[in-house]
Amino acid sequence: MKVYQTDKIRNVAVLGHGGSGKTTLIEGMAYVTGIVSRMGKVADGNTISDFDKEEIKRKFSISTTLVPIEFEDIKINFLDTPGYFDFAGEVAEALSVADAAIIVVNAKAGVQVGTIKAWEYCEKYNIPRIIFVSGMDDDDASFRDVHIALKEKFGGRIAPFHVPMRENGKFVGFVNVVKMKGRRFTNGSEYEECDIPDYLQEHLQVSRESLMEAVAETSEEFMDRYFSGEEFTYEEVSQTLRQSVMTCDIVPVLMGSALSAQGMNMLLLAVKKYFPSPDQTILRANDKKTGEMVNLSYDPQKHISFRVFKTIVDPFIGKYSLIKVCTGCLRPDIPIYNLNTENEDKIGKIYLMRGKDTEEIAELYAGDIGALTKMNDIHTGDTYADKGASLVYKAPDIPVPYTFMAYTASNKADEDKIASSLAKILEEDLSLRLVNDAENRQSLIYGIGDQQLEVVASKLESRYKVKMNLNPPRFAYRETIMKKASDINGTHKKQSGGHGQYGVVIMDFEPSGDLETPYIFDQVVVGGSVPKNFFPAVEKGVAESVLRGPLAGYPVVGIKATLKDGKYHPVDSSEMAFKTAAQNAFKDGILAAKPVLLEPIARVKVVVPNDYTGDVMGDLNKRRGRVLGMEHIEGGKQVVTADVPMAEMFGYSTDLRSMTGGIGDFSYEFNCYEQCPGDVQKKVIEDSAKAAEADK
């Protein structure tokens, strides 16, 4: 592939609901531009984008894939993103470098949750977009229904550029609403001009009015002319549409069939005409010297700088860091400086990636996307530039993972191998987190959803030949007491020849009222019944005892332990004896002071459309949650805030998606500890006893 200047580049993310046809659309465009001589199919596992074993097995995209396509005199870097919500981190990486987006809508399924999510992504990043209605060759396809649904959901910005032509139930062409010309398909994506059929006149007029209305809304002058009944010229319409698409004021709707390669050329023409090149977009960076955000342009004449937006680690193709050049022109064998780690490195060879295939290239201009390999200490989100530069580009906005499972190696001998293999997978997917929960003696893996965690386990087995078990996690319960237990005797006496061990303590145990502090120690000993030099040993006995409570082995919090009296022997007493005596007193004292379990409570925020608030609140109540309130936000949504036991949040991601059709979102953070209900406490104690027995 030849080298392209900044103004001849387009960077386009392909978004949409899972199964809407994103990968097939890119395959169709690759076919009509001659990249492939035969279209691959997702079902056959031979597409350019879905090359990973897991993608081939599951028949859907898991990772964002780069597919550059040359069309006429431009290069379009298509970023094929996953449609399933568990892989939202991949979408975030693509959007961090995309200058525009195509939202794919299935003509039969219509506007789905993934369509709405894609629109919200574009709104968040202020990205120009085109909606492509695919699958028009399906007998049940209805462009009219899709158009109506799009208008209802997204408003007046929706502008249909095409109207389908059908004969005998078959999709045979379309009418270009901008030019008001008929187009009949001849061979695949090729077409010839034709007359507009009479049966389309009524529907065409509706689409034309919708388009002209969108044009009129771009300025007061056009609005006045529109209401006065004046016609716009083709030049005015074309120029206004281009400007308005780039400013997100108009969203064109195109159509075709990716599977039959129909409509691919007109989509590529629209990408070239309506989407901005990088030099027409704004680049944001943080100045390390001043801490201020500054606006830049993708200028090939400035010093070299680039950002790493994705990492690919594959045992067969190796490790590649996908980059977007921000300023200057990147060439091989030049020194470069990592502004994040402050380490100097050297650029080796520069590659273009198309799926899993690589091609070496001589240089990359500002705004273009490529790949580097064999660099030291390079990570997703890093900024590289000449030494002395101070502008750091924003890393991809990766969503926070809230779904977690405990994991173990099926074979203990594989524990080290699992750790190193997981490190490679985490380098690829920044939405995964590993946590060592020492308190509960478990290793946790966090992700966006259950399906993502299942894919990780499957990747470990297929890529790295190690098997990982995923299990429900144990939660961080606490133990405390509800009443005072007085005059608890703790004795340690042992005689084994020579010096013995002797220590007696009399102690009180009561609630301290502070659940954030494990214990408060005090002493009111009089008369020297316990010498002062043994007080620290008694406190140490308490400190070690609170680590594992007598109920279920969880840490004890919120107690006050008071040493009142005791006995000692001038020869046999020791610090060890008094520490052990205190531990004996602690166990008896806690059991006498009405011990209870405390469970961790999360402050949960659930964001859902208004229609789902009742279902969500009912479900939170079933999870023993307390709804604290609701707040209306833009987009017809509510934020429901509730306090819910952490244990009841297990599996919530899957349940919320099922309940809301996938549109609901949530976040949470630890809030406090509260007393467990009796039935919950009983079950936790039983489970802890079984786990302790199994560990023996």
Number of C-alpha atoms within 10 A of each C-alpha: 11 9 13 18 18 24 18 18 26 27 27 28 29 30 32 31 24 19 20 26 25 31 27 25 26 24 26 29 25 24 20 22 16 13 16 15 10 13 22 20 17 24 12 10 19 13 20 24 29 26 18 17 14 19 17 18 13 14 16 22 25 24 27 26 26 25 22 25 21 19 18 10 9 17 23 21 22 24 30 30 29 27 27 20 21 21 23 22 26 27 27 21 26 28 26 19 26 24 25 30 27 26 24 31 28 27 27 20 15 22 23 19 18 24 23 18 18 23 20 13 17 21 13 9 13 14 23 25 31 25 25 25 27 28 28 27 21 15 12 12 20 19 24 15 14 20 21 14 15 22 16 11 13 13 12 18 22 24 28 28 22 26 24 23 20 16 9 6 12 12 21 19 27 26 23 20 20 17 13 16 14 21 21 20 18 12 11 18 23 16 19 11 13 14 11 18 12 8 10 15 11 10 13 21 12 12 21 21 15 19 24 21 19 24 25 20 18 17 10 10 10 20 18 13 13 17 10 9 9 11 12 15 8 12 10 12 17 17 11 18 25 16 16 21 22 21 16 18 18 26 24 24 24 24 28 28 25 28 19 18 23 30 27 26 20 17 20 18 13 16 21 20 14 21 26 25 23 25 21 14 16 13 18 15 18 16 15 13 9 9 11 10 15 12 9 15 17 24 19 21 11 13 14 21 26 25 26 26 25 27 26 23 16 16 10 8 11 10 19 22 22 22 24 23 26 31 24 20 22 23 16 16 11 12 13 18 20 23 21 14 13 10 14 16 16 14 17 15 17 21 23 21 21 18 19 17 12 15 12 14 17 12 17 25 26 28 34 32 28 28 24 22 18 14 14 10 11 21 20 21 22 22 26 29 24 16 14 8 17 17 23 23 23 17 18 23 15 17 17 16 18 22 21 24 20 20 18 17 17 14 12 10 10 15 16 11 17 24 12 11 18 21 14 17 18 16 17 22 23 22 23 25 18 17 12 12 15 8 14 14 10 15 15 20 21 20 26 22 22 17 15 20 20 14 15 20 19 18 21 18 15 13 14 16 14 20 20 21 13 18 12 12 18 18 15 16 25 28 28 28 25 17 15 17 20 16 16 22 19 23 21 20 15 13 10 7 6 7 11 15 21 24 27 26 27 21 24 23 27 23 20 19 12 13 19 10 13 20 23 19 17 15 16 9 17 11 7 11 15 24 14 11 10 19 19 14 20 27 23 19 23 26 18 13 21 24 16 15 21 17 24 21 18 23 21 28 24 21 26 21 24 21 22 19 20 21 16 20 14 8 10 16 21 18 19 18 25 32 28 26 26 32 25 21 27 25 18 16 25 27 15 17 19 14 18 21 26 23 22 19 24 22 20 26 21 20 23 24 18 14 12 17 20 10 12 20 20 12 16 23 14 12 17 13 23 17 18 12 12 16 10 14 13 7 12 10 17 21 20 21 23 22 23 24 24 23 17 15 19 16 16 18 21 15 16 20 15 12 15 18 13 19 19 21 15 16 15 18 13 14 15 15 19 15 17 19 13 11 8 13 19 14 11 19 16 14 14 16 15 11 11 12 9 8 7 5
